[in-house]
Amino acid sequence: MTELILARHGQTEWNVGKIFRGRADVNLDEVGVKQAELLGKYLSNCELEAVYSSPLKRALDTATIVARYHKVGVHTAGGLIDLDYGKWQSLPEQEVKRLYPALLNEWHSNPHKVRMPGGESLEDVRGRVVELVDDVLSKYQSRVLLVSHRVVLKVLICSLLGLDNSHFWNISQDVCGITVFNYLDGHFVLARHNDTSHLRELPEPALDDF
């Protein structure tokens, strides 16, 4: 059996400000670093066979902090990079609402039908992240951590559950939360979802999944 641990990166200032991040290489903020440390401690008793991460710093730094508790390096994987938001990237949500009201409404109502202006669709994300997971499963047989981003993980979770991308908003993945799947005999079984119990000692609750 292979266990896949899907982790979202820790908090950034752009999460707090509700700014669309995408390919912008935003650093973890002070809280995000603490969250990553707590995640590392939480997973310290789990023997990880491998750690994969998006190449963006907010994910890579989270993965590197966790990997310190294990005798493994971090593999960067383009398949885990965040959604290309195109012209939405670096814009606050309120500015997107002003500039692209109809498209934002469609994004909230029918996310599977949206291609970001100058960017990607959820189907683009699904193709590359599923390909990455297939590659990981061909190489490892025990426990693997994948550190990525909100959109990528929500799309991947839909895929592993056999749901199409129209269910995107039915999935939550909070900052530094983890979701765990077991893979056995060609089937994925959801064992844990959006676990943020390791963050309870922080003075403020974790942000939601913007």
C-alpha positions in Angstrom: 0.0 0.0 0.0 1.2 3.5 -0.8 0.1 6.4 1.4 -0.1 9.8 -0.3 0.0 12.8 2.1 -1.1 16.0 0.3 -0.1 19.1 2.1 -0.9 22.7 1.3 1.9 25.2 2.0 1.9 27.5 5.0 0.4 31.0 5.2 1.7 33.9 3.1 0.8 37.6 3.3 -1.1 37.2 0.1 -3.3 34.6 1.7 -4.1 37.0 4.4 -4.8 39.8 1.9 -6.8 37.5 -0.4 -4.5 38.2 -3.4 -4.4 35.7 -6.2 -1.0 34.1 -6.1 -0.6 31.7 -9.0 3.0 31.6 -10.3 4.1 34.7 -8.2 6.9 33.4 -6.0 5.6 34.6 -2.6 7.4 33.7 0.6 5.9 32.2 3.7 5.2 34.8 6.3 6.1 34.4 10.0 3.0 32.5 10.8 3.5 30.3 7.7 7.0 29.3 8.8 5.6 28.3 12.3 2.9 26.3 10.6 5.4 24.4 8.5 7.5 23.7 11.6 4.4 22.3 13.4 3.6 20.2 10.3 7.1 18.9 10.4 6.8 17.9 14.0 3.4 16.4 13.4 4.8 14.2 10.6 8.1 13.4 12.4 6.9 10.0 13.5 5.8 9.1 9.9 8.6 7.6 7.9 8.5 9.4 4.6 10.0 7.6 1.6 10.0 10.7 -0.5 9.0 14.4 -0.5 7.8 16.2 -3.6 7.1 19.9 -3.9 6.0 22.7 -6.2 9.0 24.7 -7.2 7.5 27.9 -5.8 9.1 29.1 -2.5 6.0 29.0 -0.3 5.6 25.3 -1.0 9.3 24.4 -1.3 10.1 26.1 2.0 7.3 24.2 3.7 8.5 20.9 2.2 12.1 21.6 3.2 11.1 22.2 6.8 9.2 19.0 6.9 11.9 17.0 5.2 14.5 18.0 7.9 12.7 15.6 10.2 13.5 12.7 7.7 16.5 11.4 5.8 15.1 12.5 2.5 15.6 15.4 0.1 12.9 17.3 -1.7 12.1 16.7 -5.3 10.7 19.7 -7.1 7.9 18.9 -9.6 6.4 21.2 -12.2 3.2 19.2 -12.0 2.6 20.6 -8.5 3.0 24.3 -9.4 0.1 26.5 -8.7 -2.6 27.4 -11.2 -1.5 30.0 -13.7 -4.0 32.7 -13.0 -2.9 34.8 -16.0 -4.2 38.4 -15.7 -5.7 37.7 -12.3 -2.3 37.0 -10.8 -1.2 39.5 -8.1 -4.6 41.1 -8.0 -6.7 41.3 -4.8 -10.0 39.5 -4.9 -11.9 42.8 -4.8 -10.0 44.1 -7.8 -10.8 40.9 -9.8 -14.4 41.5 -8.8 -14.3 45.0 -10.3 -12.4 44.1 -13.5 -13.8 40.6 -14.2 -17.2 40.4 -12.5 -18.8 38.0 -14.9 -15.8 35.7 -15.0 -15.4 35.7 -11.3 -19.1 34.8 -10.9 -18.5 31.9 -13.4 -15.4 30.8 -11.4 -17.5 30.6 -8.3 -20.5 28.9 -10.1 -18.9 26.7 -12.8 -15.1 26.5 -12.1 -14.7 23.7 -14.6 -15.7 26.0 -17.5 -13.3 28.8 -16.7 -9.9 29.4 -18.4 -8.1 32.2 -16.6 -7.4 35.1 -19.0 -3.9 34.4 -20.2 -3.6 31.4 -17.9 -4.8 27.8 -17.2 -8.0 25.9 -16.7 -8.7 23.3 -14.0 -8.4 20.6 -16.7 -4.8 21.8 -17.5 -4.0 21.4 -13.8 -5.6 18.0 -13.5 -3.6 16.6 -16.5 -0.2 17.6 -15.0 -0.9 16.7 -11.4 -2.4 13.3 -12.2 0.6 12.6 -14.4 2.9 13.4 -11.5 1.0 11.2 -9.1 1.2 8.3 -11.6 4.9 8.8 -11.7 5.2 8.8 -7.9 3.2 5.6 -7.6 5.4 3.9 -10.1 8.5 4.6 -7.9 7.4 4.3 -4.3 5.5 1.8 -2.2 5.2 3.3 1.2 4.6 7.0 2.3 5.1 10.0 0.1 4.4 13.7 0.9 3.3 16.1 -1.9 3.4 19.8 -1.0 1.4 22.0 -3.3 -1.2 24.7 -3.6 -4.9 25.2 -2.9 -6.2 24.8 -6.5 -3.8 22.0 -7.4 -4.7 19.9 -4.3 -8.5 20.5 -4.7 -8.3 19.3 -8.3 -6.2 16.3 -7.3 -8.5 15.4 -4.5 -11.5 15.5 -6.9 -9.6 13.3 -9.3 -8.6 10.7 -6.7 -12.2 10.6 -5.5 -13.5 10.0 -9.1 -15.2 13.5 -9.2 -15.0 15.9 -12.1 -13.8 19.4 -11.8 -17.3 20.8 -11.3 -17.0 19.6 -7.7 -14.0 21.9 -7.1 -15.8 24.1 -4.5 -17.0 21.0 -2.6 -13.5 20.5 -1.4 -11.7 22.5 1.2 -7.9 22.6 1.7 -6.8 25.1 4.3 -3.3 26.5 4.6 -0.8 23.9 5.9 -3.7 21.3 6.1 -3.1 17.8 5.1 -5.2 15.2 3.2 -4.3 11.5 3.2 -5.1 8.9 0.6 -4.2 5.2 0.7 -3.6 3.5 -2.7 -4.1 -0.2 -2.8 -5.0 -2.6 -5.7 -5.5 0.3 -8.1 -7.9 2.2 -5.9 -7.6 5.4 -3.8 -9.2 5.6 -0.4 -9.6 8.8 1.5 -8.3 8.3 5.0 -8.1 11.8 6.3 -9.1 15.2 4.9 -8.0 18.8 5.6 -6.4 17.9 8.9 -5.2 21.1 10.7 -5.0 19.7 14.2 -1.3 20.2 14.3 -1.9 24.0 14.1 -4.0 24.3 17.3 -1.2 25.7 19.5 -1.0 28.8 17.3 -2.7 31.8 18.8 -4.9 32.4 15.8 -6.8 29.9 13.8 -5.6 28.9 10.3 -7.0 30.8 7.4 -9.6 29.2 5.2 -8.8 27.9 1.8 -8.5 31.2 -0.2 
